[in-house]
Amino acid sequence: MLFDQRVRTELHDAGVDPATLREIEERVAADARETAERVEDFFDAHDAVYSDMELTHSSSEHPEHAVEYADLFTHSEDVRGFLRFDTWGAYVENARVLDAEDGEATFVELELGQTVHDRVRFAPDRARLE
C-alpha cells in the first residue's frame, strides 16, 4: 500500500475514489519493478563499475568494483536488495536510474546500507562520474 491510512482519508475527502488510488498504486509499483530490472541489468552488463564512493584504502577518486551480482526486489514503490562485488557487498535501498541510452541504464544511484550508509553513484567508466 503506497498511501497510509491518514493520506488515504485525506485523498478520499478531496474526492479521489478508491479505484483511482488502486490505479495509482499499481502504476507506481510497476515503475518500481521496471527500475529494479533496469538497475539489475546495468550491473549484469558490466564486469566492473566505478563509483563516487569514498573508500578508506583507495587512492582513486572513483574506485573500481568487480561486479558479482545485483539482486533487487520491490515492495510498493521501494526498490531494495543486495549488491555483491568481488570482496564485499551491501544492502541496497532506493535504487534509481540517473541516465539511460536506448532504454538501457548507463548511470545509476543506490543507497547502500550497513557498512556504507550513503548514496552512491555507479557508472561503467570513471569519466562519467567527473
N, C-alpha and C positions, 0 to 999 in steps of 0.2 A: 504494500500500500504506500503510495507516494505521499499522500497528504494525511497528516494526523487528524484526529477527530476534531480538534479545535478549528483547523483550517477547513476541513470538510463542512463544518457547521457554518462558518463564515461564507464559504463559496455557495452553499445551498441558500443561505439568507440573501445572497447577492443575485440569486436567480440561476445559478448553474445547476443543471439537473444531474442526477446520478449517472445517467448514461454518458453524458459528456465527460464527467470525471473519470469513468472507466476508460473511455476512449483516450483521454489524455494520458492516463497511467500506462495504457498499453503502448502508446506511441513512444513514451519516454523509456519504457523497458526495452522496446525494440531497438531504440537508438543506443542504449547501453550495451545490448548484445552485439550490435554492429561495431561499436567502439572496441569492445573486448576482442572480437575477432580480428579487427584491423591491427590492434597493438600486438596480439599474438603473432599474426602474420609478419609484422615488422621484425620481431625478434627471430622468427623462424627463417627469414630470408637472409640473415646475416650471421656469419661465424663469429664476428666480433663487432662490437659497437663502441662508441665513445660517449663520454658523459661530462657534465659540468659538476660532478660530484667532487667534493674536497676529500681526498684520501690522505691520511696521516703519512703514509710511507711512499707516496708517489711524488716524483719530481715533475710530472706532467700536469699542465693546467687542465687538460682534457684527457683523463686516463682511458686506456683501452680495457675492454671487458670481453673475455671469450664467453660467448653465449652457449649455455646448455639448453635451457628451455624457459618458456613463459607459460604458466598455467593460470588462466584467468577465468573468473565466473562473475555472474551478475546477481544482484539482489535489488529488485526495483530499479532505481536509477544509479545504483552504486556498481562500480567495476572494481573487483578485488581479486586477489590470488597470490601467486608466488612467482618470483623471478629468480632463476638459478643461473649463476655464472660458473666458471670452472672451479673456483676455490671458495666461493661463498654464495649466499642467496639472501633474499629479503622478502618479507611480505609486502604486497602491493595494494594500494588503495587509490581511488580517484584517478585512474589512468585516462589519458586523453591524447588525441592526435592533434599535434600542432600544425602540421603541414603534410600535404599529400600531392602525389603526381599520378595521373591516370587512375585515381581511386586507391592507390597504394600509399600507406603511411610512409613518410620519409623522415619524420621528426616527431618524437613522442615525449610526453612528460608523465611521470609517475610519482606518487607519494610513496616513498619506501619507509617501512616501519622498523621497529625493534632496534637494529644496530645503527641505522642511518637517521631516521626521524627527520626527513627533509624531502622537499620536492626536487626531483632530479630529471633533467632533460637528457635524452639519448638520441644520437644521430649515427648514420653509417660512416661518417668521416668527421675529422676534427674541425675542418673549415666551417662546417655547418653550425658549430657551436660558438664561433667567434663573432 
